[in-house]
Amino acid sequence: MKKDKQESNLADAETNKVYEITDIDESFDIKYGRRLAEIGFVNGEKIKILRKSFLKKTFLVGINGFVISLRRDIAFNIKIKEVL
């Protein structure tokens, strides 16, 4: 029997692993939630952490063939689960 990976947030994700977006908490700031959706951050989309800054304040993320930089406070509101 396979054990499902628990849901976590993008800020706690490991680099070079593929994740699936399960939810985006738009309550932190509606304008960021809308902008994220416009560039492809939607439920079910595959995402990969490419690099984290030294103090883990910013993240380089690969999604839909694009590389995007996100601040930690935004990444914390993106819920993900690991793709097996």
TAWO-V140078 format. One record per residue. N is the residue number from 1. RES is the residue in one letter. SS is DSSP state (helix for helix, strand for strand, loop for the rest). Layout:
[[N/RES/SS] [N/RES/SS]]
//
This chain:
[[1/M/loop] [2/K/loop] [3/K/loop] [4/D/loop] [5/K/loop] [6/Q/loop] [7/E/loop] [8/S/strand] [9/N/strand] [10/L/helix] [11/A/helix] [12/D/helix] [13/A/loop] [14/E/loop] [15/T/loop] [16/N/loop] [17/K/loop] [18/V/strand] [19/Y/strand] [20/E/strand] [21/I/strand] [22/T/strand] [23/D/strand] [24/I/strand] [25/D/loop] [26/E/helix] [27/S/helix] [28/F/helix] [29/D/loop] [30/I/helix] [31/K/helix] [32/Y/helix] [33/G/helix] [34/R/helix] [35/R/helix] [36/L/helix] [37/A/helix] [38/E/helix] [39/I/loop] [40/G/loop] [41/F/loop] [42/V/loop] [43/N/loop] [44/G/loop] [45/E/loop] [46/K/strand] [47/I/strand] [48/K/strand] [49/I/strand] [50/L/strand] [51/R/strand] [52/K/strand] [53/S/loop] [54/F/loop] [55/L/loop] [56/K/loop] [57/K/loop] [58/T/strand] [59/F/strand] [60/L/strand] [61/V/strand] [62/G/strand] [63/I/strand] [64/N/loop] [65/G/loop] [66/F/strand] [67/V/strand] [68/I/strand] [69/S/strand] [70/L/strand] [71/R/strand] [72/R/helix] [73/D/helix] [74/I/helix] [75/A/helix] [76/F/loop] [77/N/loop] [78/I/strand] [79/K/strand] [80/I/strand] [81/K/strand] [82/E/strand] [83/V/loop] [84/L/loop]]
//
